[in-house]
């Protein structure tokens, strides 16, 4: 049974896979996170110069590869020529930036796995068409692979989330953030009217979480919740999912506390 998260069954999402042990947002990182038993995989999607969907977080390749430059200015072949294994001292030299479609093929056998697809192309001035095209192409593949009921679509853009909500008639679970200012809310709509969940990024008190839940928004937390004391705080606040860089440790702690089924 999917989407069973609650305050006493806190789900675990591998943030870009299992990045403490493998290069982030790579197929080996995702496979590792699956193997250690995460409930969900979180990943970041951008579009190349030649309109291919790739998985990478930063808008430039500088921090996670041996190259330099903006993802949007590079072709798929140029990106694939880079080494995305540099974060672990050359241990995984030769690892490539994956295509989104390669990821979708990887996860085919795992029928109970959930997904948090973060869209990194925002409809800011000069990038509106590109942002909407990226979202639509991602959604087309989600539907092709029958993942609509197993994913949330995530963005730091209220405008993009509203576009998806309107165009697809509320069919997709949408992931936003607290406080609302992180979403750059647009005049004319309140993102909290159509979010499925929000990652709480400050004000870690019970009232914050209860206020969101009273609006019908599930309350998730991020990578700062990574050890026993912080996970205890997350539980006391009312978190139902933790997105983490260290899924092995977080899963172990939650199970020891009786908070992961």
N, C-alpha and C positions, 0 to 999 in steps of 0.2 A: 504494500500500500504506500503510495507516494504522499508527500507533503504532510507528514505526521509530526512535524515539529511542534513542540510546546515547551513550557517552562521546565518540565521534568523529562523531556526528551529533546535535548539540544542537538540539532544537526551540525555537521561539520563540513565546511566547504574548503577545498584546497585552493588557496589563493595563487593563481597562475600555476597550479599543480602542486608540487612539493618542492618549493624553491630553496629550502634550507639544505636539501640534498642534491638537487639537480638544477640545471639552468632554467630559469623561469620561462613560462609560456612556450615550452618545447614539448614534443611528443613524449620524450622519456620522462619529463617531469609530470605530465598528466598520467602516464601509465603507472608511475610510482605511487601517485596519490590514490589511484584506483586500487592498486595492490594493497595499500595499507588500510583501506576500508572507508574512505571518505564517502559522504552521502551526496556530495555535490562537487562539481568542478567550476571554478571561476576563471574566466579568460577574457582577453581584450582583443577587439577586432578593429582593424584599419583597412583602408583600401590603397593599393599601389597606384603608381602613375598610369599603368595600363589596366586599371580597374579590376584587379584581383584582390580577393579578401585574404589577409594574412593575420596571424596572431602575434601581436607585439603591443606592449603597453605604452612606452614613450613615443612621442611624435617624431623623435629622431632615433637613429640606430646607435648613437654614440655610447650609451651606457651599457648596452647588453651585447654588442658585437664588436668586431675589430674594424668596423667601418665608421663613416661619419656622414651625416646628412639627414634630411627629412624623408620619412617613409613615403609621403605623398609625391615626392619628386623622383622616386626611384622605381624602376620596373621590377617585375617579379624576378627576372633573371639576375638583376643587379643585387637584389636582396638575398637571393638564394646563394649567391657567390660569397656571402659573408659568413663568418664563424660566429654562431650564437652560443658557443660553449665557453666563452672566456670568463664567466663569473666564478667558475670553480677551478681557477688556477690551471687551466689547460687540461684538466682531467677528462673533460668531455669535448675536446677539440674536434671540430668538424660537424657538430650539431647545427642544424639549419633552422631558420625561421619557418614555421609550418604554415601551410595553407589552411584556411578554415575547413575546407572540404576534407583535407587529410585528417584533421581532428575528428570530423564527423564519421569518417570511415573507421577510425580507431575505436570509437566508443560504441559502435554498432552492437557488439555482443552484450553490453551491459544495460539490461532493460530496466533496472531499478535506479539508475543513476540520474541525478538532477543536474541542472546546468544554470549558471549565471553568466549570460553573454553581455559583456560590457561594450557598448558602442563608443568608440573614441573619436568619431567624426561628428562635430557639433555644427548646428546650423547658425553659425556666426556670420557676420558680414563677409561675403565673398565665398563662403563655403556651404551655402544652403543646399544647393543642388547635389553636391557631393555627399553631404551628410544624409539627405533623404534617400539618395541612391544606395548608399551603403546599408542603411537600415532596411530598405526594401529587398535588397539582394540577400542580406542575412536572413530575413524572414522567409523568403522564397526557399532557401536551403533548409531552414528549420521545418517548414511544411513538407518539403520533399523527403526529409528523413523522419517524419512523424514525431517531432519533438515538441510540438506546441504545448502539450500538457505537462511537459517535464522541464520547462525552462522559465526563467525570468529574463526580461530585457532590461538592461541597466544603463543609465547615463547620468552624467552631471549636467544635464540640460533639460529643464522643464519643457522647453519648446519642442525638443525632439520626442520626449515621452508623450506629450500631448498629441503630436502628429501621429504617432503609432496608435495611441488610444482612439483617436478619431477615425483614422483611415481603416483600421482593422476592427472597428466596432467593439472595442473592449475585449478582444479575444485573447490577448496576451497579458500575462502577469508582468507588472512593471515595477522595477526596483529603483527607488530614489534614496534620498539622504535626509538626515536631520543634523543641523537645523536647515530649514527651508532655504535659507540664503545660499547654501551650497549648490542649489539647483538653478540659480539665476532666474527666479520665477518671472514669467511674462505677465503683463497686465491682461486681465480678462479671464484668467483661469487660475485655479488653485491646484497645484500638483497633488496635494493631499486628498483631493477628491477622487483620484483615479489610481493611486499607488496601491500595489499589493503589499509591498514591504518597504521599509526604510532602514538603512544602515545608520545607527545612532553614532555620531562622531563627537559629541560633547554632552554635558549635563547628565552624567551617569548617576541618576537618582531614579527611584521608582516612579515618581510623578511623571517624568519625561516619557517613560515607556507606557505608563497607563494612559496618558493623554493621547499618544499615537494609537494605541489599541482601541481606545474609545472612538477613534475616527475610522476604524476598520483596517488599520495598517499593522502588519506583523512587524515585530521589532528584532532586528538583527544587529550584530556588532562585528567589528573588524579586527585587524591583526594585532592591536595592542593587547588583546585578551589572549594571552599565550602561556600563562603559568597558573598555578593553583589559586593564588590570591586574586588575580584578576578574573579568573573564570568564576570564582565564588561571587565576586561583585556582579558579574554579568548575570548570574543566576538570581541574585537578590533583586536586581533591577527588573528582571522579566524578559531577558533575551531568549530567543528560541533558535538561533543559529549563529555560529561563530565562523567567520571567514578567516583562515589562518595560514601563516607561512610554514608552520611546524605541525602538520596534521598528526604525525605519530604521537607527539607529546600531548597534544590537545585531546585526541581520542582517548589516550590512556587515562588522563586526568578525569575526563567526563565519565568514563566507565567506572573508575574507582569511586567517584562520587555518586554513582547510581543515576547519572543524568544523560546516559546515552544507551538506547536499547539495541 
